[in-house]
């Protein structure tokens, strides 16, 4: 299994450009999520999905769109990049380890994005 | 406001000693609490999960405690090794599908 893969590894954008960060998993997990990690802020949830066709907003969704057309893929779209979106982005997939809904998350290697 | 606080400073310990990391939270009612390890330039790796009705969980040299009255979790690594050097993150999961992470504690184990 490849686990969770993310592309690209690095990206530089100019303000106002758009782009899509790709995320794929081969573990048949129902839950997928996107985080951003900034110094001193910890990981913050952007959007998440509990299954194909279902998405919801996390803590910091503004400026980002997601869709989930298949179980495997969960792309994150930046509509009009801003310097405040300079960050490291992590995708995670998970499955419920208990009947009550506890999730064990598997993270991808991250995408380092710089917006100038 | 909601806060998750971990040891604000880096932790340095001698090899073979027990490392203890703290995670304190306010204004959350987590059903589950998790600990992750993160190495530089890599994604976090899941280590342990503990439920709100569990006091303690162990896995090999790792032990986690969870005190919902104190709103605190302690993460212990016994017989620490240089390979344990990393940043450790705690994450809270209230009921539902959202996770909230602390900023992490950097641990260095000195040979």
Contacts between the chains, C-beta under 8 A, distances in Angstrom:
chain1	res1	chain2	res2	distance
A	4	B	43	7.6
A	31	B	97	6.7
A	33	B	99	7.5
A	35	B	101	7.7
A	40	B	103	6.2
A	41	B	103	6.8
A	42	B	4	7.3
A	42	B	89	7.2
A	42	B	101	4.4
A	42	B	102	5.6
A	42	B	103	4.2
A	42	B	104	6.7
A	43	B	44	7.3
A	43	B	89	7.1
A	43	B	91	7.7
A	43	B	99	8.0
A	43	B	101	4.0
A	44	B	101	7.4
A	45	B	98	5.8
A	45	B	99	6.1
A	45	B	100	7.6
A	48	B	97	6.0
A	48	B	98	7.1
A	50	B	97	5.8
A	56	B	97	7.3
A	58	B	98	6.1
A	59	B	98	7.5
A	59	B	100	7.6
A	90	B	43	5.3
A	90	B	44	7.4
A	92	B	43	7.6
A	97	B	49	6.8
A	98	B	51	7.5
A	100	B	31	6.9
A	100	B	51	7.7
A	101	B	31	7.7
A	101	B	95	7.3
A	101	B	96	7.8
A	101	B	97	7.4
A	102	B	31	7.3
A	102	B	32	4.4
A	102	B	49	5.7
A	102	B	51	6.9
A	102	B	93	6.6
A	103	B	93	6.9
A	103	B	97	7.5
A	103	B	99	7.7
A	104	B	34	7.7
A	104	B	46	5.1
A	104	B	49	6.4
A	105	B	34	7.6
A	105	B	36	7.8
A	105	B	44	7.7
A	105	B	46	5.9
A	105	B	91	8.0
A	105	B	99	7.2
A	106	B	46	6.9
A	107	B	43	3.2
A	107	B	44	5.0
A	107	B	45	7.2
A	108	B	43	5.5
A	109	B	42	6.2
A	109	B	43	5.5
A	110	B	41	7.7
A	110	B	42	7.3
A	110	B	43	5.5
